[in-house]
Amino acid sequence: MANLPRVDLILKPTPLHRLDRMSEALGIDLWIKRDDLTGFALGGNKGRKLEYLIADVLASGADTVVACGAAQSNFIRQLGAACAMFKLRCVAATMHLPYYSGAGSPKGKSLSHDGGNLAIDALLGVDVRVFPDGDWRALYAHQGEVAHEQESLGRKVYKVAIGGSSPSSAFAFHEAGLETTGQAGPFDFLVTPSSSGSTHAGLAHVFADTATKVIGISADPDPDDELRADIVELCEALDGLTGLHKGIRLRDVDLRMDWTGEAYSIPSPEGNSAIRALARTEGILLDPVYSGKAFAGLIDLSKRGDVRGRVLFWHTGGVPTLFAADLT
Ligand SMILES: *Cc1c(COP(=O)(O)O)cnc(C)c1O
C-alpha cells in the first residue's frame, strides 16, 4: 500500500448504520455510510480527497490553489475550508450551470445564484469568479485564464482537477471501503453517487474481488463510455498505488445513467421525491444534485429486485445545496 503524504481534515471512521424504517419500506436490509458527517465544513465526500490533495499542494510549494466547478460546488466549499486552514489562497472559476455540450444548454430550473455553498465560500474567503454559463470545456478554459492571471501576480499556482479527482483521491475511497469492513458487512450491493468517478473508482477497486457489487449512479448525462473510461483509468492507477492488481475493465464498471435527470445540477422530480422519502422516514437529508438522484436509483433498483439482500448506500454529502434548491 502506498504511503502517500496526507493531512488530517475529517473525523474517521464516519458512521455506518442500519436504516430500519427504509429497510422495511423497500424490503431490503439497507445500511448507510455517513460521509455527510465528516465533521469538516458541513461534510461530504471531498474531505477524504482533500486530505491527500492538500498534502500534494503543500509539497509543491504553491501558495494559491485554482479550482473550477459549478458555483454551488460542494468541492469548492470543502477545498476553501482546507485552504484557509493551511493559509493557501483559493480562487475558483465557476459557472452557475456548466453543461455537457452534446446535450446543449439545459432548460430546467438550476440551483440559486446565492446562498447554499456560495454563502459558505464567502465565509471561508474563497475568491469565486462566476463566468457566463457554457460547456465544461469553456469552464476549464476559464480555469486556465484565472491560473495565468494569478501567476502574473507572482503567485505560485496549483491547479486542481474538477471535483478534486485524481489517483490519490480514488485511493482515499479505496481506504474508505476498507474502513467499512471494520464496521459492518459484508454487503451484497453498494450504491454510490458518481460524477468525476474517483469515489466510484476507489470503492469499485476495493470490492472488485469480493461478493459486494458496486453500482454507481451517475449525476452527469455525459456519454457513459467516457465516464466509465475515466473510472477504469483511476482503477489502473489504484492497482499501482495499492499493489493489488484488480485489472478492472470497462465492462466491469457498473455505472447507471437512468437517474441523471435533465442535466447535471438540475434537480429531478425522482431525486426530489427520494430526498423527501428518506427525510420523512429516517430524518436523514440528501442533496438534489448527487445523493438524492442516487437514492432514487436505489429505490427503483430495489423495487425491480436488481439490488437485494444487504445493501449499503454511500451518503456523499452535499446538504448545503438543499438551501439553494427549489424541490417542489
Ligand atoms: C462531488 C460529489 C459527488 C461525486 O463524487 P465523485 O468522486 O466526483 O464522483 C457525489 N456526491 C456529492 C454530494 C458530491 O459533492
Ligand as a Chemical Component Dictionary entry (heavy atoms), coordinates in Angstrom:
data_LIG
# 
_chem_comp.id                   LIG 
_chem_comp.type                 NON-POLYMER 
_chem_comp.pdbx_formal_charge   0 
_chem_comp.three_letter_code    LIG 
# 
loop_
_chem_comp_atom.comp_id 
_chem_comp_atom.atom_id 
_chem_comp_atom.alt_atom_id 
_chem_comp_atom.type_symbol 
_chem_comp_atom.charge 
_chem_comp_atom.model_Cartn_x 
_chem_comp_atom.model_Cartn_y 
_chem_comp_atom.model_Cartn_z 
_chem_comp_atom.pdbx_ordinal 
LIG C1 C1 C 0 -18.621 15.608 -5.690 1  
LIG C2 C2 C 0 -19.788 14.869 -5.173 2  
LIG C3 C3 C 0 -20.106 13.591 -5.657 3  
LIG C4 C4 C 0 -19.345 12.942 -6.776 4  
LIG O1 O1 O 0 -18.135 12.388 -6.348 5  
LIG P1 P1 P 0 -17.059 11.990 -7.449 6  
LIG O2 O2 O 0 -15.942 11.395 -6.683 7  
LIG O3 O3 O 0 -16.669 13.281 -8.126 8  
LIG O4 O4 O 0 -17.691 11.063 -8.410 9  
LIG C5 C5 C 0 -21.185 12.928 -5.110 10 
LIG N1 N1 N 0 -21.924 13.495 -4.133 11 
LIG C6 C6 C 0 -21.666 14.722 -3.651 12 
LIG C7 C7 C 0 -22.549 15.271 -2.605 13 
LIG C8 C8 C 0 -20.578 15.451 -4.148 14 
LIG O5 O5 O 0 -20.336 16.672 -3.658 15 
# 
loop_
_chem_comp_bond.comp_id 
_chem_comp_bond.atom_id_1 
_chem_comp_bond.atom_id_2 
_chem_comp_bond.value_order 
_chem_comp_bond.pdbx_ordinal 
LIG C1 C2 SING 1  
LIG C2 C3 SING 2  
LIG C2 C8 DOUB 3  
LIG C3 C4 SING 4  
LIG C3 C5 DOUB 5  
LIG C4 O1 SING 6  
LIG O1 P1 SING 7  
LIG P1 O2 DOUB 8  
LIG P1 O3 SING 9  
LIG P1 O4 SING 10 
LIG C5 N1 SING 11 
LIG N1 C6 DOUB 12 
LIG C6 C7 SING 13 
LIG C6 C8 SING 14 
LIG C8 O5 SING 15 
# 
